[in-house]
Amino acid sequence: MHVDLLRAATPGCARRVHLNNAGAALLSQPTLDAMTGHLRLEAEIGGYEAAGAARDAIDDTYAAVAELVGGRADEIALFDNATHAWNAAFYSVPLGPGDRILTGRAEYGSNVLAYLQVAQRTGAEVIVVPNDDYGQLDTVALADLIDDRTKVIGVTHVPTSGGLVNPAAEVGRIAREAGALFLLDATQSVGQFPVDVGILGADMLTGAGRKFLRGPRGTGFLWIRSEVLERLDPFVAEIRSATWDGDRGFTWVDGAARFASWENSYVNLLGLGAAVRQALDLGLDVIGRRTSMLGGELRDGLDALPGVRTHDLGEVRCAIVTASVDGVPAADVAAHLARSSVNVTTTVPEHTQFDTEDRGVHPLVRFSPHYYNTGDELDRAIESVAAMTR
Ligand SMILES: Cc1ncc(COP(=O)(O)O)c(C=O)c1O
């Protein structure tokens, strides 16, 4: 990987040490060009006409996202964020009294809120699978908890609040054996390391464009295995997702488009396509090796500082690194780093409430390097934290 070239093609690298890729990564120049070029075209010839002219590139976005996760283009629906993509999948799962939704303790807040709402509405039950000794979803406990009441298993691959990588492939194997639907929230994992629906055994997978994929804000996607389409009841019928057959009849369109809606930001969609193509060209395995190495280096560097501790769980850890500084609130650490042009953020206790209840460590400072960060940048961040402890 030619990190210097990749940095030169990333305008933000000249201004900031950007360690907030779990929030939103820096756009590359080619992605920026794809977006500004289309915006200009819309202004010059009209929005619908510009979409017509960009048809091939628009189609390629679906193909690129499909290739990214190992699926087919007709299994992809695009959204304005990962939550809407996830909602389209989850709210389409038919549930009734006594049915069970199984999830883990690292589940993202919005997902848990949806489980709770649907449980209240339908009489389904939400069962939270405990963690194992590594602090990741306990797959033995999951297998024990599954029975024929289990209709869906919803798991967050990498939580918003730490470096944990949940054992998704094993969850997929267990779900498949039990005949339960497996909905994987891959918002923090896509673009960070290889995520393949065949290997993971997911039935539905969601992601955001703006995080490790380096796409624009306001983008998200759903991949849905074509074989499970008929087990789902899409929750919004509209002119993209369904056809009005005349009189009182309607038919869902084929494929994942039955979860989509008519209007899109084609500027954002083309930016997402450009970003995903860039990730595919670099190779997700190459990206994954570098992000994991940078995460490990940062974790070791922070742990070596007196009064500083990292808090990431799991047998496998990724590029998200969470840390605390004794006696200093996380927000103050983040503000101190910001004064040195180091972008980080802090975890929000309510966003991963189960983990907050388990460990009581949040808010933490969250560092999330990407492949374009350098060892020197990590040293600068570590030095800046060290300066606070002296
Ligand atoms: C694990 C996880 N899932 C879902 C989301 C929601 O993504 P979005 O903000 O694009 O809806 C986030 C956002 O941080 C996340 O970290």
The ligand as an ORCA input file, in Angstrom:
! r2SCAN-3c Opt
* xyz 0 1
  C     -22.448     -0.247     15.119
  C     -23.278      0.834     14.522
  N     -24.466      0.538     13.990
  C     -25.258      1.460     13.447
  C     -24.884      2.780     13.419
  C     -25.807      3.778     12.829
  O     -25.317      4.263     11.618
  P     -25.978      5.560     10.955
  O     -25.595      6.706     11.829
  O     -25.373      5.634      9.578
  O     -27.437      5.352     10.920
  C     -23.652      3.155     13.968
  C     -23.246      4.567     13.988
  O     -22.306      4.968     14.599
  C     -22.824      2.154     14.528
  O     -21.637      2.454     15.062
*
